[in-house]
Each structure stands twice: as structure tokens, then as C-alpha cells.
Amino acid sequence: MWERHLASLNREFENGQKKINRERHDFLVGRDFTISMVSNLLELWDVLPNSLFKDIDTVRGFRNKIVHKLKYSPNATDTQLALKTAQVMIERIWNISFIPSLSYSIRGI
């Protein structure tokens, strides 16, 4: 989504140079340009609806807790939000619709 939006912003100047040249592109998609910055900009530019932005930001927080070992164990609600957010993003980016099964069963009960 970010790459597509960057491409839509790229313009060619009269001298033939691109607004987003290789160096600028590498910065905008590099590791120093965080997903937090990307999601915030996409929401500010109305590429992402605010509700989806909030879900992405919440799920990003879950991811950070896991990666930075903050004694976090996702519960069913957190996991369902992550799956729902991924589902919405897959549909928006690749136009693939599906309905995940968010129920679970426990054997032996």
C-alpha cells in the first residue's frame, strides 16, 4: 500500500528527474522509516480509514511487546484483532476476500 502510494506521488520534473529518485525511495522504504510513520502518513492522506489505522497501531503495539520481550502473551481478543486487521489489509491490497474462522475448540472437554 505504501509503495503504491509513493508511486502515485512520484512526478517527473521538466528536466526529466523524478520527484522520488532512488535515494529518496530507499529512505522512504528503508528500516529508518518506521511502520508507525508509514501508517500515520497513510491515515493523514486518507489512504487508510482512521478505524483501520487505529487497529494497525494497536496490533503494531502487540508486535512490539512480543519482539521486545515485555512479558506479553496475546489473548484471544488480541489475536482476533490481529487476524481481522490482516484480513482487511489483504482485501484492500490484493482484493482477496475470505472469512477466517475465529472460533476455537479445546479437545477433551
KAGIVEN-V293873 format. One record per run of one state. SS is the DSSP state (a for helix, b for strand, c for the rest). FROM is the first residue (numbers start at 1). TO is the last residue. If there is no record, write none. Layout:
# KAGIVEN-V293873
[[SS & FROM & TO] [SS & FROM & TO]]
This chain:
# KAGIVEN-V293873
[[c & 1 & 1] [a & 2 & 9] [c & 10 & 11] [b & 12 & 12] [c & 13 & 17] [b & 18 & 18] [c & 19 & 21] [a & 22 & 29] [c & 30 & 34] [a & 35 & 44] [c & 45 & 49] [a & 50 & 67] [c & 68 & 75] [a & 76 & 94] [c & 95 & 109]]
